[in-house]
Amino acid sequence: MEKNELKSFSAVATYEVKKEVATMVFSIRRLYDCPIFLVCDQETKDFICKEHGVALGHGEIEYKVIAEEPMLEVLRDSYSGVSIKNNFHRIDCIALKMDCLSWAVREAGNTMFMDADVILTKPIHDDISGEMTLSPHYNYIDRVKNYKTFGVYNAGYLWTDRGDAGDVWRDIYLNRSDFFEQQGMIWFHEHYDVRT
Protein backbone atom coordinates (compact mmCIF):
# COMPACT_ATOMS: atom_id res chain seq x y z
CA MET A 1 0.00 0.00 0.00
CA GLU A 2 1.44 3.34 -1.07
CA LYS A 3 1.67 5.93 1.70
CA ASN A 4 1.20 9.64 1.15
CA GLU A 5 3.30 12.50 2.46
CA LEU A 6 1.27 15.07 4.37
CA LYS A 7 1.62 18.32 2.37
CA SER A 8 -0.67 20.78 4.18
CA PHE A 9 -3.22 21.44 6.89
CA SER A 10 -6.43 23.41 6.52
CA ALA A 11 -9.14 24.84 8.76
CA VAL A 12 -12.03 27.29 9.01
CA ALA A 13 -12.38 29.74 11.89
CA THR A 14 -14.28 32.85 12.88
CA TYR A 15 -13.66 35.20 15.78
CA GLU A 16 -15.64 32.99 18.20
CA VAL A 17 -12.93 30.32 17.95
CA LYS A 18 -9.87 32.47 17.24
CA LYS A 19 -8.07 31.29 20.39
CA GLU A 20 -8.80 27.64 19.60
CA VAL A 21 -7.53 27.91 16.03
CA ALA A 22 -4.40 29.76 17.19
CA THR A 23 -3.73 26.88 19.59
CA MET A 24 -4.36 24.38 16.79
CA VAL A 25 -1.93 26.22 14.48
CA PHE A 26 0.66 26.32 17.27
CA SER A 27 0.27 22.56 17.82
CA ILE A 28 0.77 21.92 14.09
CA ARG A 29 3.85 24.16 13.99
CA ARG A 30 5.46 22.20 16.83
CA LEU A 31 5.37 19.12 14.60
CA TYR A 32 5.15 20.19 10.94
CA ASP A 33 6.58 22.89 8.68
CA CYS A 34 4.12 22.54 5.79
CA PRO A 35 1.62 25.21 4.71
CA ILE A 36 -1.58 25.84 6.66
CA PHE A 37 -4.58 27.10 4.70
CA LEU A 38 -6.99 29.05 6.87
CA VAL A 39 -10.39 30.35 5.79
CA CYS A 40 -11.32 32.96 8.39
CA ASP A 41 -12.53 36.45 9.17
CA GLN A 42 -10.26 39.48 9.53
CA GLU A 43 -10.42 39.43 13.33
CA THR A 44 -9.10 35.86 13.44
CA LYS A 45 -6.31 36.62 10.99
CA ASP A 46 -5.31 39.72 12.96
CA PHE A 47 -5.35 37.76 16.21
CA ILE A 48 -3.09 35.04 14.86
CA CYS A 49 -0.73 37.45 13.10
CA LYS A 50 -0.42 40.07 15.84
CA GLU A 51 -0.80 38.07 19.01
CA HIS A 52 0.77 34.78 18.04
CA GLY A 53 2.77 35.29 14.85
CA VAL A 54 6.20 34.91 16.43
CA ALA A 55 5.17 31.95 18.58
CA LEU A 56 3.82 30.03 15.60
CA GLY A 57 7.26 29.53 14.12
CA HIS A 58 8.22 28.74 10.55
CA GLY A 59 6.10 27.62 7.66
CA GLU A 60 3.50 29.45 5.65
CA ILE A 61 0.02 30.31 6.81
CA GLU A 62 -2.16 31.18 3.84
CA TYR A 63 -5.28 33.16 4.69
CA LYS A 64 -8.49 33.52 2.75
CA VAL A 65 -10.47 36.20 4.59
CA ILE A 66 -13.98 35.39 3.38
CA ALA A 67 -15.74 34.34 6.60
CA GLU A 68 -17.19 37.82 7.05
CA GLU A 69 -20.87 38.53 7.67
CA PRO A 70 -21.89 39.33 4.07
CA MET A 71 -20.51 35.97 2.86
CA LEU A 72 -21.88 34.10 5.87
CA GLU A 73 -25.33 35.54 5.20
CA VAL A 74 -25.19 34.35 1.58
CA LEU A 75 -24.16 30.90 2.76
CA ARG A 76 -26.95 30.74 5.35
CA ASP A 77 -29.44 31.54 2.56
CA SER A 78 -27.86 29.05 0.14
CA TYR A 79 -27.86 26.27 2.73
CA SER A 80 -31.25 27.07 4.28
CA GLY A 81 -32.57 23.66 3.23
CA VAL A 82 -30.11 21.88 5.52
CA SER A 83 -31.79 20.44 8.59
CA ILE A 84 -30.55 22.28 11.68
CA LYS A 85 -30.33 19.80 14.53
CA ASN A 86 -28.91 22.09 17.24
CA ASN A 87 -27.88 25.66 17.99
CA PHE A 88 -24.18 24.82 18.18
CA HIS A 89 -23.25 23.91 14.60
CA ARG A 90 -23.22 26.71 12.03
CA ILE A 91 -24.35 25.86 8.50
CA ASP A 92 -22.42 28.84 7.09
CA CYS A 93 -19.04 27.88 8.57
CA ILE A 94 -19.63 24.24 7.68
CA ALA A 95 -20.18 25.28 4.05
CA LEU A 96 -16.80 27.03 4.10
CA LYS A 97 -15.12 23.73 5.04
CA MET A 98 -15.71 22.42 1.54
CA ASP A 99 -14.18 25.53 -0.06
CA CYS A 100 -11.19 25.39 2.27
CA LEU A 101 -10.60 21.71 1.53
CA SER A 102 -10.68 22.33 -2.24
CA TRP A 103 -8.36 25.34 -1.95
CA ALA A 104 -5.75 23.47 0.10
CA VAL A 105 -5.71 20.41 -2.18
CA ARG A 106 -5.47 22.62 -5.26
CA GLU A 107 -2.53 24.58 -3.82
CA ALA A 108 -0.60 21.86 -1.98
CA GLY A 109 -1.63 18.53 -3.53
CA ASN A 110 -3.24 17.15 -0.35
CA THR A 111 -4.44 18.39 3.01
CA MET A 112 -5.35 17.34 6.50
CA PHE A 113 -8.50 19.31 7.24
CA MET A 114 -9.12 19.83 10.95
CA ASP A 115 -11.76 21.68 12.91
CA ALA A 116 -10.43 24.58 14.96
CA ASP A 117 -10.74 22.66 18.24
CA VAL A 118 -8.36 19.84 17.22
CA ILE A 119 -4.93 19.94 18.82
CA LEU A 120 -2.04 17.68 17.79
CA THR A 121 0.06 16.29 20.62
CA LYS A 122 2.18 14.03 18.41
CA PRO A 123 2.70 13.52 14.68
CA ILE A 124 -0.22 12.10 12.76
CA HIS A 125 0.12 8.41 12.04
CA ASP A 126 2.22 7.67 9.00
CA ASP A 127 -0.22 5.35 7.25
CA ILE A 128 -2.24 7.95 5.37
CA SER A 129 -3.15 6.17 2.17
CA GLY A 130 -5.82 5.77 -0.42
CA GLU A 131 -7.60 8.84 -1.75
CA MET A 132 -9.14 9.84 1.56
CA THR A 133 -8.47 9.00 5.19
CA LEU A 134 -11.32 9.54 7.64
CA SER A 135 -11.46 9.44 11.41
CA PRO A 136 -14.04 7.19 13.06
CA HIS A 137 -16.64 8.97 15.16
CA TYR A 138 -15.99 7.40 18.54
CA ASN A 139 -19.00 7.19 20.81
CA TYR A 140 -19.23 4.29 23.22
CA ILE A 141 -22.82 4.78 24.39
CA ASP A 142 -25.35 3.06 22.13
CA ARG A 143 -23.01 3.00 19.14
CA VAL A 144 -25.57 1.87 16.58
CA LYS A 145 -28.01 4.66 17.45
CA ASN A 146 -25.22 7.24 17.50
CA TYR A 147 -23.83 6.07 14.16
CA LYS A 148 -27.28 6.37 12.60
CA THR A 149 -27.85 9.79 14.13
CA PHE A 150 -24.42 11.42 13.93
CA GLY A 151 -22.51 9.25 11.44
CA VAL A 152 -19.73 6.71 11.40
CA TYR A 153 -17.02 9.32 10.70
CA ASN A 154 -15.99 12.52 12.46
CA ALA A 155 -16.16 15.58 10.19
CA GLY A 156 -13.57 17.44 12.24
CA TYR A 157 -10.57 15.59 10.87
CA LEU A 158 -9.95 14.21 7.37
CA TRP A 159 -7.16 13.87 4.83
CA THR A 160 -7.50 13.82 1.05
CA ASP A 161 -5.60 14.39 -2.16
CA ARG A 162 -8.73 14.52 -4.32
CA GLY A 163 -9.33 17.90 -5.91
CA ASP A 164 -13.07 17.32 -6.19
CA ALA A 165 -13.51 16.22 -2.55
CA GLY A 166 -14.92 19.61 -1.53
CA ASP A 167 -17.58 19.43 -4.25
CA VAL A 168 -18.48 15.84 -3.35
CA TRP A 169 -18.71 16.76 0.34
CA ARG A 170 -20.89 19.79 -0.46
CA ASP A 171 -23.29 17.57 -2.41
CA ILE A 172 -23.42 15.09 0.47
CA TYR A 173 -24.02 17.92 2.95
CA LEU A 174 -26.83 19.44 0.92
CA ASN A 175 -28.55 16.27 -0.28
CA ARG A 176 -27.65 13.15 1.66
CA SER A 177 -26.68 13.92 5.24
CA ASP A 178 -29.12 13.92 8.14
CA PHE A 179 -26.74 15.51 10.65
CA PHE A 180 -24.98 18.50 9.12
CA GLU A 181 -21.93 17.51 7.03
CA GLN A 182 -20.97 14.54 9.19
CA GLN A 183 -23.67 11.86 9.12
CA GLY A 184 -23.49 11.52 5.32
CA MET A 185 -19.71 11.07 5.15
CA ILE A 186 -20.28 7.34 4.64
CA TRP A 187 -21.17 8.28 1.03
CA PHE A 188 -17.53 9.20 0.38
CA HIS A 189 -17.09 5.46 -0.19
CA GLU A 190 -19.03 5.78 -3.44
CA HIS A 191 -16.39 8.18 -4.79
CA TYR A 192 -13.02 7.35 -3.24
CA ASP A 193 -10.74 4.70 -1.87
CA VAL A 194 -11.44 5.59 1.79
CA ARG A 195 -9.21 4.47 4.66
CA THR A 196 -9.53 4.99 8.41
C-alpha positions as CSV (number, residue, x, y, z in Angstrom):
1,M,0.0,0.0,0.0
2,E,1.4,3.3,-1.1
3,K,1.7,5.9,1.7
4,N,1.2,9.6,1.2
5,E,3.3,12.5,2.5
6,L,1.3,15.1,4.4
7,K,1.6,18.3,2.4
8,S,-0.7,20.8,4.2
9,F,-3.2,21.4,6.9
10,S,-6.4,23.4,6.5
11,A,-9.1,24.8,8.8
12,V,-12.0,27.3,9.0
13,A,-12.4,29.7,11.9
14,T,-14.3,32.8,12.9
15,Y,-13.7,35.2,15.8
16,E,-15.6,33.0,18.2
17,V,-12.9,30.3,18.0
18,K,-9.9,32.5,17.2
19,K,-8.1,31.3,20.4
20,E,-8.8,27.6,19.6
21,V,-7.5,27.9,16.0
22,A,-4.4,29.8,17.2
23,T,-3.7,26.9,19.6
24,M,-4.4,24.4,16.8
25,V,-1.9,26.2,14.5
26,F,0.7,26.3,17.3
27,S,0.3,22.6,17.8
28,I,0.8,21.9,14.1
29,R,3.9,24.2,14.0
30,R,5.5,22.2,16.8
31,L,5.4,19.1,14.6
32,Y,5.1,20.2,10.9
33,D,6.6,22.9,8.7
34,C,4.1,22.5,5.8
35,P,1.6,25.2,4.7
36,I,-1.6,25.8,6.7
37,F,-4.6,27.1,4.7
38,L,-7.0,29.0,6.9
39,V,-10.4,30.4,5.8
40,C,-11.3,33.0,8.4
41,D,-12.5,36.4,9.2
42,Q,-10.3,39.5,9.5
43,E,-10.4,39.4,13.3
44,T,-9.1,35.9,13.4
45,K,-6.3,36.6,11.0
46,D,-5.3,39.7,13.0
47,F,-5.4,37.8,16.2
48,I,-3.1,35.0,14.9
49,C,-0.7,37.5,13.1
50,K,-0.4,40.1,15.8
51,E,-0.8,38.1,19.0
52,H,0.8,34.8,18.0
53,G,2.8,35.3,14.8
54,V,6.2,34.9,16.4
55,A,5.2,32.0,18.6
56,L,3.8,30.0,15.6
57,G,7.3,29.5,14.1
58,H,8.2,28.7,10.6
59,G,6.1,27.6,7.7
60,E,3.5,29.4,5.7
61,I,0.0,30.3,6.8
62,E,-2.2,31.2,3.8
63,Y,-5.3,33.2,4.7
64,K,-8.5,33.5,2.7
65,V,-10.5,36.2,4.6
66,I,-14.0,35.4,3.4
67,A,-15.7,34.3,6.6
68,E,-17.2,37.8,7.0
69,E,-20.9,38.5,7.7
70,P,-21.9,39.3,4.1
71,M,-20.5,36.0,2.9
72,L,-21.9,34.1,5.9
73,E,-25.3,35.5,5.2
74,V,-25.2,34.4,1.6
75,L,-24.2,30.9,2.8
76,R,-27.0,30.7,5.4
77,D,-29.4,31.5,2.6
78,S,-27.9,29.0,0.1
79,Y,-27.9,26.3,2.7
80,S,-31.2,27.1,4.3
81,G,-32.6,23.7,3.2
82,V,-30.1,21.9,5.5
83,S,-31.8,20.4,8.6
84,I,-30.5,22.3,11.7
85,K,-30.3,19.8,14.5
86,N,-28.9,22.1,17.2
87,N,-27.9,25.7,18.0
88,F,-24.2,24.8,18.2
89,H,-23.2,23.9,14.6
90,R,-23.2,26.7,12.0
91,I,-24.3,25.9,8.5
92,D,-22.4,28.8,7.1
93,C,-19.0,27.9,8.6
94,I,-19.6,24.2,7.7
95,A,-20.2,25.3,4.1
96,L,-16.8,27.0,4.1
97,K,-15.1,23.7,5.0
98,M,-15.7,22.4,1.5
99,D,-14.2,25.5,-0.1
100,C,-11.2,25.4,2.3
101,L,-10.6,21.7,1.5
102,S,-10.7,22.3,-2.2
103,W,-8.4,25.3,-1.9
104,A,-5.7,23.5,0.1
105,V,-5.7,20.4,-2.2
106,R,-5.5,22.6,-5.3
107,E,-2.5,24.6,-3.8
108,A,-0.6,21.9,-2.0
109,G,-1.6,18.5,-3.5
110,N,-3.2,17.2,-0.4
111,T,-4.4,18.4,3.0
112,M,-5.4,17.3,6.5
113,F,-8.5,19.3,7.2
114,M,-9.1,19.8,10.9
115,D,-11.8,21.7,12.9
116,A,-10.4,24.6,15.0
117,D,-10.7,22.7,18.2
118,V,-8.4,19.8,17.2
119,I,-4.9,19.9,18.8
120,L,-2.0,17.7,17.8
121,T,0.1,16.3,20.6
122,K,2.2,14.0,18.4
123,P,2.7,13.5,14.7
124,I,-0.2,12.1,12.8
125,H,0.1,8.4,12.0
126,D,2.2,7.7,9.0
127,D,-0.2,5.4,7.3
128,I,-2.2,7.9,5.4
129,S,-3.1,6.2,2.2
130,G,-5.8,5.8,-0.4
131,E,-7.6,8.8,-1.7
132,M,-9.1,9.8,1.6
133,T,-8.5,9.0,5.2
134,L,-11.3,9.5,7.6
135,S,-11.5,9.4,11.4
136,P,-14.0,7.2,13.1
137,H,-16.6,9.0,15.2
138,Y,-16.0,7.4,18.5
139,N,-19.0,7.2,20.8
140,Y,-19.2,4.3,23.2
141,I,-22.8,4.8,24.4
142,D,-25.4,3.1,22.1
143,R,-23.0,3.0,19.1
144,V,-25.6,1.9,16.6
145,K,-28.0,4.7,17.5
146,N,-25.2,7.2,17.5
147,Y,-23.8,6.1,14.2
148,K,-27.3,6.4,12.6
149,T,-27.9,9.8,14.1
150,F,-24.4,11.4,13.9
151,G,-22.5,9.3,11.4
152,V,-19.7,6.7,11.4
153,Y,-17.0,9.3,10.7
154,N,-16.0,12.5,12.5
155,A,-16.2,15.6,10.2
156,G,-13.6,17.4,12.2
157,Y,-10.6,15.6,10.9
158,L,-10.0,14.2,7.4
159,W,-7.2,13.9,4.8
160,T,-7.5,13.8,1.1
161,D,-5.6,14.4,-2.2
162,R,-8.7,14.5,-4.3
163,G,-9.3,17.9,-5.9
164,D,-13.1,17.3,-6.2
165,A,-13.5,16.2,-2.6
166,G,-14.9,19.6,-1.5
167,D,-17.6,19.4,-4.2
168,V,-18.5,15.8,-3.4
169,W,-18.7,16.8,0.3
170,R,-20.9,19.8,-0.5
171,D,-23.3,17.6,-2.4
172,I,-23.4,15.1,0.5
173,Y,-24.0,17.9,2.9
174,L,-26.8,19.4,0.9
175,N,-28.5,16.3,-0.3
176,R,-27.6,13.1,1.7
177,S,-26.7,13.9,5.2
178,D,-29.1,13.9,8.1
179,F,-26.7,15.5,10.7
180,F,-25.0,18.5,9.1
181,E,-21.9,17.5,7.0
182,Q,-21.0,14.5,9.2
183,Q,-23.7,11.9,9.1
184,G,-23.5,11.5,5.3
185,M,-19.7,11.1,5.1
186,I,-20.3,7.3,4.6
187,W,-21.2,8.3,1.0
188,F,-17.5,9.2,0.4
189,H,-17.1,5.5,-0.2
190,E,-19.0,5.8,-3.4
191,H,-16.4,8.2,-4.8
192,Y,-13.0,7.4,-3.2
193,D,-10.7,4.7,-1.9
194,V,-11.4,5.6,1.8
195,R,-9.2,4.5,4.7
196,T,-9.5,5.0,8.4
